[in-house]
């Protein structure tokens, strides 16, 4: 049960987009043990206050090794969440938005899980089949107040 001064935020997913997807389906992928692929996962967020949306971007890069030049798969997804009671849950004053931090962690968790599913679907008939994004604790992932930079 929420504390009396807490608010129940009512939201729904309003849009899911794959903004970028690139895959190099090279035979070298088969030589790497499935659990050894380095994943780089970044996330960013922003608000569309006029539409009452919170937007989370998730960027995933899979590499053959720890070198940035060895990226074999790149995915950037955008998730838009419509906040039914935006004006009650968020305060907008002088261009600054005050919001419950734990709520962003919840949206990030949903976004990461959905991005994992998108990645599985997009790689299912490639040499990356069976390479799964690791489970990430969303509270330990730094969420940047802007979308992650594009490739």
Rosetta constraint file for C-alpha pairs under 8 A:
AtomPair CA 2 CA 6 HARMONIC 5.96 0.50
AtomPair CA 2 CA 7 HARMONIC 7.48 0.50
AtomPair CA 2 CA 8 HARMONIC 7.67 0.50
AtomPair CA 7 CA 89 HARMONIC 6.69 0.50
AtomPair CA 9 CA 83 HARMONIC 7.19 0.50
AtomPair CA 9 CA 84 HARMONIC 7.61 0.50
AtomPair CA 9 CA 85 HARMONIC 6.51 0.50
AtomPair CA 9 CA 86 HARMONIC 7.90 0.50
AtomPair CA 9 CA 89 HARMONIC 6.41 0.50
AtomPair CA 10 CA 83 HARMONIC 5.98 0.50
AtomPair CA 10 CA 84 HARMONIC 5.37 0.50
AtomPair CA 10 CA 85 HARMONIC 6.15 0.50
AtomPair CA 11 CA 81 HARMONIC 6.42 0.50
AtomPair CA 11 CA 82 HARMONIC 5.46 0.50
AtomPair CA 11 CA 83 HARMONIC 4.41 0.50
AtomPair CA 11 CA 84 HARMONIC 5.47 0.50
AtomPair CA 11 CA 85 HARMONIC 7.78 0.50
AtomPair CA 12 CA 81 HARMONIC 5.55 0.50
AtomPair CA 12 CA 82 HARMONIC 5.39 0.50
AtomPair CA 12 CA 83 HARMONIC 6.79 0.50
AtomPair CA 12 CA 84 HARMONIC 7.80 0.50
AtomPair CA 13 CA 79 HARMONIC 7.33 0.50
AtomPair CA 13 CA 80 HARMONIC 5.95 0.50
AtomPair CA 13 CA 81 HARMONIC 4.50 0.50
AtomPair CA 13 CA 82 HARMONIC 6.16 0.50
AtomPair CA 14 CA 79 HARMONIC 7.83 0.50
AtomPair CA 14 CA 80 HARMONIC 5.43 0.50
AtomPair CA 14 CA 81 HARMONIC 5.39 0.50
AtomPair CA 14 CA 82 HARMONIC 5.71 0.50
AtomPair CA 15 CA 78 HARMONIC 7.86 0.50
AtomPair CA 15 CA 79 HARMONIC 5.86 0.50
AtomPair CA 15 CA 80 HARMONIC 5.00 0.50
AtomPair CA 15 CA 81 HARMONIC 7.17 0.50
AtomPair CA 16 CA 77 HARMONIC 7.23 0.50
AtomPair CA 16 CA 78 HARMONIC 5.76 0.50
AtomPair CA 16 CA 79 HARMONIC 4.72 0.50
AtomPair CA 16 CA 80 HARMONIC 6.46 0.50
AtomPair CA 17 CA 77 HARMONIC 5.57 0.50
AtomPair CA 17 CA 78 HARMONIC 5.10 0.50
AtomPair CA 17 CA 79 HARMONIC 6.61 0.50
AtomPair CA 18 CA 75 HARMONIC 7.42 0.50
AtomPair CA 18 CA 76 HARMONIC 6.04 0.50
AtomPair CA 18 CA 77 HARMONIC 4.49 0.50
AtomPair CA 18 CA 78 HARMONIC 6.44 0.50
AtomPair CA 19 CA 75 HARMONIC 7.75 0.50
AtomPair CA 19 CA 76 HARMONIC 5.44 0.50
AtomPair CA 19 CA 77 HARMONIC 5.53 0.50
AtomPair CA 19 CA 78 HARMONIC 6.80 0.50
AtomPair CA 20 CA 74 HARMONIC 7.28 0.50
AtomPair CA 20 CA 75 HARMONIC 5.52 0.50
AtomPair CA 20 CA 76 HARMONIC 4.94 0.50
AtomPair CA 20 CA 77 HARMONIC 7.10 0.50
AtomPair CA 21 CA 73 HARMONIC 7.47 0.50
AtomPair CA 21 CA 74 HARMONIC 5.50 0.50
AtomPair CA 21 CA 75 HARMONIC 4.58 0.50
AtomPair CA 21 CA 76 HARMONIC 6.56 0.50
AtomPair CA 22 CA 72 HARMONIC 7.84 0.50
AtomPair CA 22 CA 73 HARMONIC 5.60 0.50
AtomPair CA 22 CA 74 HARMONIC 5.11 0.50
AtomPair CA 22 CA 75 HARMONIC 6.70 0.50
AtomPair CA 23 CA 72 HARMONIC 5.64 0.50
AtomPair CA 23 CA 73 HARMONIC 4.43 0.50
AtomPair CA 23 CA 74 HARMONIC 6.53 0.50
AtomPair CA 24 CA 72 HARMONIC 4.97 0.50
AtomPair CA 24 CA 73 HARMONIC 6.39 0.50
AtomPair CA 25 CA 29 HARMONIC 7.45 0.50
AtomPair CA 25 CA 72 HARMONIC 7.26 0.50
AtomPair CA 25 CA 126 HARMONIC 6.32 0.50
AtomPair CA 25 CA 127 HARMONIC 5.96 0.50
AtomPair CA 25 CA 128 HARMONIC 7.59 0.50
AtomPair CA 26 CA 72 HARMONIC 7.95 0.50
AtomPair CA 26 CA 127 HARMONIC 7.31 0.50
AtomPair CA 27 CA 31 HARMONIC 7.51 0.50
AtomPair CA 27 CA 127 HARMONIC 7.21 0.50
AtomPair CA 28 CA 32 HARMONIC 7.14 0.50
AtomPair CA 29 CA 64 HARMONIC 6.87 0.50
AtomPair CA 29 CA 127 HARMONIC 6.18 0.50
AtomPair CA 29 CA 128 HARMONIC 6.91 0.50
AtomPair CA 30 CA 127 HARMONIC 6.33 0.50
AtomPair CA 30 CA 128 HARMONIC 7.95 0.50
AtomPair CA 32 CA 36 HARMONIC 6.75 0.50
AtomPair CA 32 CA 37 HARMONIC 7.21 0.50
AtomPair CA 32 CA 64 HARMONIC 7.12 0.50
AtomPair CA 33 CA 37 HARMONIC 7.36 0.50
AtomPair CA 34 CA 130 HARMONIC 7.17 0.50
AtomPair CA 34 CA 131 HARMONIC 5.68 0.50
AtomPair CA 35 CA 131 HARMONIC 7.24 0.50
AtomPair CA 37 CA 62 HARMONIC 6.56 0.50
AtomPair CA 37 CA 63 HARMONIC 6.02 0.50
AtomPair CA 37 CA 64 HARMONIC 5.87 0.50
AtomPair CA 37 CA 65 HARMONIC 6.70 0.50
AtomPair CA 37 CA 131 HARMONIC 7.77 0.50
AtomPair CA 38 CA 62 HARMONIC 5.89 0.50
AtomPair CA 38 CA 63 HARMONIC 5.46 0.50
AtomPair CA 38 CA 64 HARMONIC 6.90 0.50
AtomPair CA 38 CA 65 HARMONIC 6.20 0.50
AtomPair CA 38 CA 66 HARMONIC 6.38 0.50
AtomPair CA 39 CA 60 HARMONIC 6.85 0.50
AtomPair CA 39 CA 61 HARMONIC 5.70 0.50
AtomPair CA 39 CA 62 HARMONIC 4.72 0.50
AtomPair CA 39 CA 63 HARMONIC 6.56 0.50
AtomPair CA 39 CA 133 HARMONIC 7.05 0.50
AtomPair CA 39 CA 134 HARMONIC 7.94 0.50
AtomPair CA 40 CA 59 HARMONIC 7.96 0.50
AtomPair CA 40 CA 60 HARMONIC 5.73 0.50
AtomPair CA 40 CA 61 HARMONIC 5.11 0.50
AtomPair CA 40 CA 62 HARMONIC 6.56 0.50
AtomPair CA 41 CA 58 HARMONIC 7.19 0.50
AtomPair CA 41 CA 59 HARMONIC 5.72 0.50
AtomPair CA 41 CA 60 HARMONIC 4.70 0.50
AtomPair CA 41 CA 61 HARMONIC 6.60 0.50
AtomPair CA 42 CA 58 HARMONIC 5.92 0.50
AtomPair CA 42 CA 59 HARMONIC 5.13 0.50
AtomPair CA 42 CA 60 HARMONIC 6.64 0.50
AtomPair CA 42 CA 141 HARMONIC 7.71 0.50
AtomPair CA 42 CA 142 HARMONIC 7.61 0.50
AtomPair CA 42 CA 143 HARMONIC 7.51 0.50
AtomPair CA 42 CA 148 HARMONIC 6.47 0.50
AtomPair CA 43 CA 56 HARMONIC 6.97 0.50
AtomPair CA 43 CA 57 HARMONIC 5.45 0.50
AtomPair CA 43 CA 58 HARMONIC 4.52 0.50
AtomPair CA 43 CA 59 HARMONIC 6.10 0.50
AtomPair CA 43 CA 108 HARMONIC 8.00 0.50
AtomPair CA 43 CA 141 HARMONIC 7.86 0.50
AtomPair CA 43 CA 142 HARMONIC 7.24 0.50
AtomPair CA 43 CA 143 HARMONIC 5.32 0.50
AtomPair CA 43 CA 144 HARMONIC 6.33 0.50
AtomPair CA 43 CA 147 HARMONIC 6.82 0.50
AtomPair CA 43 CA 148 HARMONIC 5.87 0.50
AtomPair CA 44 CA 56 HARMONIC 5.76 0.50
AtomPair CA 44 CA 57 HARMONIC 5.19 0.50
AtomPair CA 44 CA 58 HARMONIC 6.76 0.50
AtomPair CA 44 CA 143 HARMONIC 5.22 0.50
AtomPair CA 44 CA 144 HARMONIC 4.41 0.50
AtomPair CA 44 CA 145 HARMONIC 5.64 0.50
AtomPair CA 44 CA 146 HARMONIC 4.96 0.50
AtomPair CA 44 CA 147 HARMONIC 4.17 0.50
AtomPair CA 44 CA 148 HARMONIC 5.26 0.50
AtomPair CA 45 CA 54 HARMONIC 7.19 0.50
AtomPair CA 45 CA 55 HARMONIC 5.41 0.50
AtomPair CA 45 CA 56 HARMONIC 4.45 0.50
AtomPair CA 45 CA 57 HARMONIC 6.12 0.50
AtomPair CA 45 CA 143 HARMONIC 6.96 0.50
AtomPair CA 45 CA 144 HARMONIC 6.30 0.50
AtomPair CA 45 CA 145 HARMONIC 5.14 0.50
AtomPair CA 45 CA 146 HARMONIC 5.11 0.50
AtomPair CA 45 CA 147 HARMONIC 5.54 0.50
AtomPair CA 46 CA 54 HARMONIC 6.14 0.50
AtomPair CA 46 CA 55 HARMONIC 5.32 0.50
AtomPair CA 46 CA 56 HARMONIC 6.81 0.50
AtomPair CA 46 CA 145 HARMONIC 6.02 0.50
AtomPair CA 46 CA 146 HARMONIC 5.59 0.50
AtomPair CA 46 CA 147 HARMONIC 6.96 0.50
AtomPair CA 47 CA 52 HARMONIC 7.61 0.50
AtomPair CA 47 CA 53 HARMONIC 5.86 0.50
AtomPair CA 47 CA 54 HARMONIC 4.72 0.50
AtomPair CA 47 CA 55 HARMONIC 5.94 0.50
AtomPair CA 48 CA 52 HARMONIC 5.90 0.50
AtomPair CA 48 CA 53 HARMONIC 4.98 0.50
AtomPair CA 48 CA 54 HARMONIC 6.33 0.50
AtomPair CA 48 CA 55 HARMONIC 7.37 0.50
AtomPair CA 49 CA 53 HARMONIC 6.21 0.50
AtomPair CA 49 CA 54 HARMONIC 7.97 0.50
AtomPair CA 51 CA 82 HARMONIC 7.63 0.50
AtomPair CA 52 CA 82 HARMONIC 5.80 0.50
AtomPair CA 52 CA 83 HARMONIC 5.64 0.50
AtomPair CA 52 CA 84 HARMONIC 7.50 0.50
AtomPair CA 52 CA 86 HARMONIC 5.81 0.50
AtomPair CA 53 CA 80 HARMONIC 6.17 0.50
AtomPair CA 53 CA 81 HARMONIC 5.30 0.50
AtomPair CA 53 CA 82 HARMONIC 4.53 0.50
AtomPair CA 53 CA 83 HARMONIC 5.93 0.50
AtomPair CA 54 CA 80 HARMONIC 5.90 0.50
AtomPair CA 54 CA 81 HARMONIC 5.22 0.50
AtomPair CA 54 CA 82 HARMONIC 6.64 0.50
AtomPair CA 54 CA 83 HARMONIC 7.31 0.50
AtomPair CA 55 CA 78 HARMONIC 6.93 0.50
AtomPair CA 55 CA 79 HARMONIC 5.65 0.50
AtomPair CA 55 CA 80 HARMONIC 4.51 0.50
AtomPair CA 55 CA 81 HARMONIC 6.24 0.50
AtomPair CA 56 CA 78 HARMONIC 5.83 0.50
AtomPair CA 56 CA 79 HARMONIC 5.19 0.50
AtomPair CA 56 CA 80 HARMONIC 6.53 0.50
AtomPair CA 56 CA 107 HARMONIC 7.52 0.50
AtomPair CA 56 CA 108 HARMONIC 6.85 0.50
AtomPair CA 56 CA 111 HARMONIC 7.11 0.50
AtomPair CA 56 CA 147 HARMONIC 7.36 0.50
AtomPair CA 57 CA 76 HARMONIC 6.95 0.50
AtomPair CA 57 CA 77 HARMONIC 5.64 0.50
AtomPair CA 57 CA 78 HARMONIC 4.46 0.50
AtomPair CA 57 CA 79 HARMONIC 6.29 0.50
AtomPair CA 57 CA 147 HARMONIC 5.64 0.50
AtomPair CA 57 CA 148 HARMONIC 6.81 0.50
AtomPair CA 58 CA 76 HARMONIC 5.70 0.50
AtomPair CA 58 CA 77 HARMONIC 5.33 0.50
AtomPair CA 58 CA 78 HARMONIC 6.51 0.50
AtomPair CA 58 CA 111 HARMONIC 7.16 0.50
AtomPair CA 58 CA 112 HARMONIC 6.96 0.50
AtomPair CA 58 CA 115 HARMONIC 7.18 0.50
AtomPair CA 58 CA 148 HARMONIC 7.45 0.50
AtomPair CA 59 CA 74 HARMONIC 7.47 0.50
AtomPair CA 59 CA 75 HARMONIC 5.70 0.50
AtomPair CA 59 CA 76 HARMONIC 4.38 0.50
AtomPair CA 59 CA 77 HARMONIC 6.53 0.50
AtomPair CA 59 CA 148 HARMONIC 6.82 0.50
AtomPair CA 60 CA 73 HARMONIC 7.95 0.50
AtomPair CA 60 CA 74 HARMONIC 5.79 0.50
AtomPair CA 60 CA 75 HARMONIC 5.15 0.50
AtomPair CA 60 CA 76 HARMONIC 6.42 0.50
AtomPair CA 61 CA 71 HARMONIC 6.34 0.50
AtomPair CA 61 CA 72 HARMONIC 7.62 0.50
AtomPair CA 61 CA 73 HARMONIC 5.68 0.50
AtomPair CA 61 CA 74 HARMONIC 4.57 0.50
AtomPair CA 61 CA 75 HARMONIC 6.51 0.50
AtomPair CA 62 CA 71 HARMONIC 5.56 0.50
AtomPair CA 62 CA 72 HARMONIC 5.87 0.50
AtomPair CA 62 CA 73 HARMONIC 5.10 0.50
AtomPair CA 62 CA 74 HARMONIC 6.56 0.50
AtomPair CA 63 CA 67 HARMONIC 7.39 0.50
AtomPair CA 63 CA 68 HARMONIC 7.37 0.50
AtomPair CA 63 CA 70 HARMONIC 5.15 0.50
AtomPair CA 63 CA 71 HARMONIC 4.02 0.50
AtomPair CA 63 CA 72 HARMONIC 5.37 0.50
AtomPair CA 63 CA 73 HARMONIC 6.98 0.50
AtomPair CA 64 CA 70 HARMONIC 5.45 0.50
AtomPair CA 64 CA 71 HARMONIC 6.48 0.50
AtomPair CA 64 CA 72 HARMONIC 6.76 0.50
AtomPair CA 65 CA 70 HARMONIC 6.27 0.50
AtomPair CA 66 CA 70 HARMONIC 7.45 0.50
AtomPair CA 67 CA 71 HARMONIC 7.72 0.50
AtomPair CA 75 CA 119 HARMONIC 7.37 0.50
AtomPair CA 76 CA 150 HARMONIC 7.94 0.50
AtomPair CA 77 CA 115 HARMONIC 6.70 0.50
AtomPair CA 79 CA 111 HARMONIC 6.51 0.50
AtomPair CA 81 CA 107 HARMONIC 8.00 0.50
AtomPair CA 85 CA 89 HARMONIC 6.19 0.50
AtomPair CA 86 CA 90 HARMONIC 5.60 0.50
AtomPair CA 87 CA 91 HARMONIC 6.74 0.50
AtomPair CA 89 CA 99 HARMONIC 6.76 0.50
AtomPair CA 89 CA 100 HARMONIC 7.72 0.50
AtomPair CA 90 CA 97 HARMONIC 6.67 0.50
AtomPair CA 90 CA 98 HARMONIC 5.68 0.50
AtomPair CA 90 CA 99 HARMONIC 4.97 0.50
AtomPair CA 90 CA 100 HARMONIC 7.73 0.50
AtomPair CA 91 CA 96 HARMONIC 7.98 0.50
AtomPair CA 91 CA 97 HARMONIC 5.51 0.50
AtomPair CA 91 CA 98 HARMONIC 5.00 0.50
AtomPair CA 91 CA 99 HARMONIC 6.75 0.50
AtomPair CA 92 CA 96 HARMONIC 5.63 0.50
AtomPair CA 92 CA 97 HARMONIC 4.55 0.50
AtomPair CA 92 CA 98 HARMONIC 6.53 0.50
AtomPair CA 93 CA 97 HARMONIC 6.53 0.50
AtomPair CA 99 CA 103 HARMONIC 7.86 0.50
AtomPair CA 100 CA 104 HARMONIC 7.23 0.50
AtomPair CA 101 CA 105 HARMONIC 6.83 0.50
AtomPair CA 102 CA 106 HARMONIC 6.43 0.50
AtomPair CA 103 CA 107 HARMONIC 6.38 0.50
AtomPair CA 104 CA 108 HARMONIC 6.02 0.50
AtomPair CA 105 CA 109 HARMONIC 6.14 0.50
AtomPair CA 105 CA 138 HARMONIC 5.94 0.50
AtomPair CA 105 CA 139 HARMONIC 5.94 0.50
AtomPair CA 106 CA 110 HARMONIC 6.47 0.50
AtomPair CA 106 CA 138 HARMONIC 7.86 0.50
AtomPair CA 107 CA 111 HARMONIC 6.12 0.50
AtomPair CA 108 CA 112 HARMONIC 6.01 0.50
AtomPair CA 108 CA 138 HARMONIC 6.20 0.50
AtomPair CA 109 CA 113 HARMONIC 6.31 0.50
AtomPair CA 109 CA 137 HARMONIC 7.83 0.50
AtomPair CA 109 CA 138 HARMONIC 5.52 0.50
AtomPair CA 110 CA 114 HARMONIC 6.21 0.50
AtomPair CA 111 CA 115 HARMONIC 6.00 0.50
AtomPair CA 112 CA 116 HARMONIC 6.13 0.50
AtomPair CA 112 CA 136 HARMONIC 7.90 0.50
AtomPair CA 112 CA 138 HARMONIC 7.96 0.50
AtomPair CA 113 CA 117 HARMONIC 6.53 0.50
AtomPair CA 114 CA 118 HARMONIC 6.30 0.50
AtomPair CA 115 CA 119 HARMONIC 6.10 0.50
AtomPair CA 116 CA 120 HARMONIC 6.30 0.50
AtomPair CA 116 CA 132 HARMONIC 7.33 0.50
AtomPair CA 116 CA 133 HARMONIC 5.97 0.50
AtomPair CA 117 CA 121 HARMONIC 6.26 0.50
AtomPair CA 118 CA 122 HARMONIC 6.18 0.50
AtomPair CA 119 CA 123 HARMONIC 6.13 0.50
AtomPair CA 119 CA 133 HARMONIC 7.97 0.50
AtomPair CA 120 CA 124 HARMONIC 5.84 0.50
AtomPair CA 120 CA 129 HARMONIC 7.34 0.50
AtomPair CA 120 CA 130 HARMONIC 7.78 0.50
AtomPair CA 120 CA 131 HARMONIC 7.85 0.50
AtomPair CA 120 CA 132 HARMONIC 6.86 0.50
AtomPair CA 123 CA 127 HARMONIC 7.59 0.50
AtomPair CA 123 CA 128 HARMONIC 5.69 0.50
AtomPair CA 123 CA 129 HARMONIC 5.53 0.50
AtomPair CA 124 CA 128 HARMONIC 7.13 0.50
AtomPair CA 124 CA 129 HARMONIC 4.70 0.50
AtomPair CA 124 CA 130 HARMONIC 7.42 0.50
AtomPair CA 125 CA 129 HARMONIC 6.26 0.50
AtomPair CA 136 CA 140 HARMONIC 7.88 0.50
AtomPair CA 136 CA 141 HARMONIC 7.55 0.50
AtomPair CA 137 CA 141 HARMONIC 6.72 0.50
AtomPair CA 144 CA 148 HARMONIC 7.27 0.50
